[in-house]
Amino acid sequence: MGTASARSLGLALRKLRIGTGNERSPQWTLEEAAASIRAHKSTVSRIERGLVAASPKDVEALLGFYGVDDQELTESVVGLARAGRRQNWWADYRDIIHPQFRQYLGLEAEAASLHSWQPNIIPGLLQTPGYARALVTAYQRGKNAEEATRLVDARMERQTLLQGKDAPIFQAIIGEAVLRRVIGGKQVMHDQLTRLAGAADQPNVQVQVLPYSAGAYVPEVGGFQVLRFADSEAGEVVCVEILGRTLYLDDRAEVELYRDAWEDVLGKAAPHQESLELIRTAAEEMQ
């Protein structure tokens, strides 16, 4: 699973290769396209599926092979290739951030909106350093003090995503148990819940709580995120957190299941003001 740019690039190249043909009988085969850039057909296949980045040079060669003479289209598609190869902030943390999570960060950075359901912990984008450190200590056993500090630093740097005029919309729903579970001690929790309440004042951030009184709900499993992109061709991606790794889903039927699960939780979550009261009350109880 590559970034949204890689996914959009792959879809664009696939459409151009199929041309006036169809999926079973494309205008140009994978073998023919691969020969034009002196690569194996599997390489072109992986590019079209957004699994690997393509160099601007190879993209220009493919566009020439497909007979594209529209300058605006060429600049747009080659621009996607350049965006997919751009250096990102997490490159400084490559040695401590799992490759699968680096893939998620690439998608997150290009999303227009992020929709996060977290039944057990505060979402990473809203965590305080103290809360994040307590989680790193619990979940990243085997890390030394320096590595733990760098992981917390990376999480704090990640939060700059929600700042600035181009920041995505972030909609988070947390289970009420998250407010009651003491992670890092009461003072850490007080600071974290105060931060959480304050984050809801940002125009692009919405935080809601699924109260105990909501009863049963569809996603009776761990947390997940639904990422939506401004480029409709990139579609939606669901990221499901399971022990030790992150599962990425972009199959339309699977995405639909999680979209329905999200809508179920959203419909049962407490409204904005009621959620803030639950958070503030829990913060006061931690003093």
Long-range contacts (C-beta under 8 A, 24 or more apart in sequence): 1-50, 1-51, 1-103, 1-107, 1-237, 1-248, 1-250, 2-50, 2-51, 2-52, 2-53, 2-84, 2-103, 2-106, 3-50, 3-83, 3-84, 3-103, 3-106, 3-107, 3-109, 3-110, 4-106, 4-107, 4-110, 4-111, 4-229, 4-231, 4-234, 4-237, 5-80, 5-81, 5-83, 5-84, 5-110, 6-47, 6-50, 6-51, 6-52, 6-53, 6-54, 6-80, 6-84, 7-50, 7-233, 7-234, 7-235, 7-250, 8-50, 8-80, 8-229, 8-231, 8-233, 8-234, 9-47, 9-50, 9-54, 9-59, 9-77, 9-80, 9-81, 9-84, 10-47, 10-48, 10-49, 10-50, 10-51, 11-48, 11-50, 11-233, 11-234, 12-77, 12-80, 12-233, 13-44, 13-47, 13-48, 13-54, 13-59, 13-62, 13-77, 14-48, 16-62, 16-63, 16-66, 16-68, 17-44, 17-48, 17-62, 17-66, 19-66, 28-65, 28-66, 32-65, 33-62, 33-65, 33-66, 36-61, 36-62, 36-64, 36-65, 37-61, 37-62, 37-65, 53-81, 53-84, 53-85, 54-81, 54-84, 55-81, 55-85, 56-81, 56-82, 56-85, 89-157, 89-158, 90-154, 90-158, 93-150, 93-151, 93-153, 93-154, 96-143, 96-147, 96-150, 96-151, 96-154, 97-151, 97-154, 98-245, 100-245, 100-246, 101-246, 103-246, 103-248, 104-239, 104-246, 104-248, 105-158, 107-227, 107-237, 107-239, 107-248, 108-161, 108-227, 109-161, 110-229, 110-234, 111-168, 111-227, 111-228, 111-229, 112-168, 112-169, 112-228, 112-229, 112-230, 113-168, 113-169, 113-170, 113-171, 113-227, 113-228, 114-168, 114-169, 114-170, 114-171, 114-225, 114-226, 114-227, 114-228, 115-171, 115-225, 115-226, 115-227, 115-228, 115-262, 116-170, 116-171, 116-172, 116-173, 116-223, 116-224, 116-225, 117-173, 117-219, 117-223, 117-224, 117-225, 117-261, 117-262, 117-265, 118-172, 118-173, 118-174, 118-175, 118-178, 118-223, 119-174, 119-175, 119-177, 119-178, 119-210, 119-219, 119-222, 119-223, 120-175, 120-177, 120-178, 120-181, 120-222, 120-223, 121-178, 121-181, 121-183, 121-223, 122-174, 122-178, 122-192, 122-196, 123-172, 123-174, 124-155, 124-158, 124-159, 125-158, 125-159, 125-161, 125-162, 125-170, 125-172, 126-159, 126-172, 126-195, 126-196, 126-199, 126-205, 126-207, 127-155, 127-159, 127-192, 128-188, 128-191, 128-192, 128-195, 129-156, 130-184, 130-187, 130-188, 130-191, 130-192, 131-183, 131-184, 131-188, 131-189, 131-191, 131-192, 132-156, 133-184, 134-183, 134-184, 134-185, 134-188, 135-183, 138-183, 162-202, 162-204, 162-205, 167-204, 168-204, 169-204, 169-206, 170-204, 170-205, 170-206, 171-205, 171-206, 171-208, 172-205, 172-206, 172-207, 172-208, 173-207, 173-208, 173-209, 173-210, 173-265, 173-266, 173-269, 174-207, 174-208, 174-209, 174-210, 175-209, 175-210, 176-209, 176-210, 176-211, 176-212, 176-278, 177-212, 178-209, 179-209, 179-278, 179-279, 179-282, 180-282, 182-286, 186-286, 186-287, 187-286, 189-283, 189-286, 190-283, 190-286, 190-287, 193-279, 193-280, 193-282, 193-283, 193-286, 194-283, 196-279, 197-276, 197-279, 197-280, 197-283, 200-272, 200-275, 200-276, 200-279, 206-272, 207-272, 207-275, 207-276, 207-279, 208-266, 208-269, 208-270, 208-271, 208-272, 208-275, 209-269, 209-270, 209-274, 209-275, 209-278, 209-279, 210-265, 210-268, 210-269, 210-270, 211-269, 211-270, 211-278, 214-268, 214-269, 214-270, 215-268, 217-264, 217-265, 217-268, 218-260, 218-261, 218-264, 218-265, 219-258, 219-261, 219-262, 219-264, 219-265, 224-258, 224-261, 224-262, 226-255, 226-258, 226-259, 226-262
